[in-house]
Each structure stands twice: as structure tokens, then as C-alpha cells.
């Protein structure tokens, strides 16, 4: 009996930790039901017989032509998403060797919540347009074959670009002195989707528009603005970590 009680006492902290972890699960700032319908804002993607599609096609060919270069390798890396990826991808742009969750916990959580919000915000537009991806259209391998799917018709607008541009805008608000470097990195992540053949250029362009709308919507929310101010103070306090 004493042994059972002892085991229960030892396991109690683990159970409480698990409960806290579950209760602290990251949630978006707003859900897809609360989000504006971006399909009512964006123009329809160009059809195959639309003269505008020529740019999509030529950009696709450009992307294929540089997949074996260093830029092409970066495009494969840019296929990742999430808080850890954002920190690694934007660290140099913000004058930091490596941003970590331990050093910037508030900023990390802010970017995670913003990313989850982006996924909610872009869902209705992706469903409404149901555009095939370039590698599907041309029946050619992409630069990230493990991510391919024969039934994933969600090319327009680009979610990766939506997330990367939104992240860039948030980080620019946190550290405006690094605006040029941050937004260059954000631009490159979007173009990486063209290079690997997962998005047309028009998908990427639309993703940047979506990010601007999402950021504007977030700026109307006290919860977001409160976290943003805390992230600014956190970044300023860690000045010693910058180059």
C-alpha cells in the first residue's frame, strides 16, 4: 500500500505537467469561421488560356532551371514551416546568430499563433479556388517529392507565402531597424515555392496580399497587440544576443 502511495506521489507532478502542457496548447488569434473570406477579395487565378498564365508558366520554367543550384537547395529548406523554422530562417536577417525559443519565448509563441491564424485565414480561399499545383498540371516531379499529393488542389493562394510574409511583417514591427533584411527573407521564402514547383507565381503574389489582410485584421485585436508589445520589449532586452 505504501509503495502504491509513493508511486502516486511521484507521478503527480508528471500528470500536472501534462495537464498544463495541454491547457497551454497554441491556438489561433481567430478561427476560419471568424476570418474574412479572402476568395471575395482575390481575383481568380489565371486560366490556362489566359495571357496572364504565360507569366506563371515562364516562372515555373525559371524555377526548374535553378533547382540544382544553391538557391534551389534553399528552396527545399524553405518548404518547412513553424516557429522553429521561422526563427532559423529570419535569425540572420535580425542580426542574431541563432534565435531560440528559450531566449525569445514570447516572440516564438506570437509567431506560432500567427501561423495557426494564417492557416485558418486562408482555408476558405484555397477551398473556393481549388487550383491544381504546377507539378500536378505539368505531371513533373517537384523539388520536394515527399510533400506531393495527387489530390491536394490547394495551390491558390500560397499558404507558405501567406505565412512567410505575415511573419516578416510581424518581425518588422518588432525590429523595424531590420526591415529590409527581414522582408527580403520573407520574399525569398515565397519565391522558393515557385522554384520547387509547388506554386505558380500568381499563387505567391496572392499569398502576399492575404498576409497583408491578415496582419491588418490582427492589428485590430487587443490580444495580438498586447503580445506584439511584449515581443518588442523582449527583443529589445536581448540586445546583447545580436551581432
Order of alpha helices (4+ residues) and beta strands (2+ residues): alpha-alpha-alpha-alpha-alpha-alpha-alpha-alpha-alpha-alpha
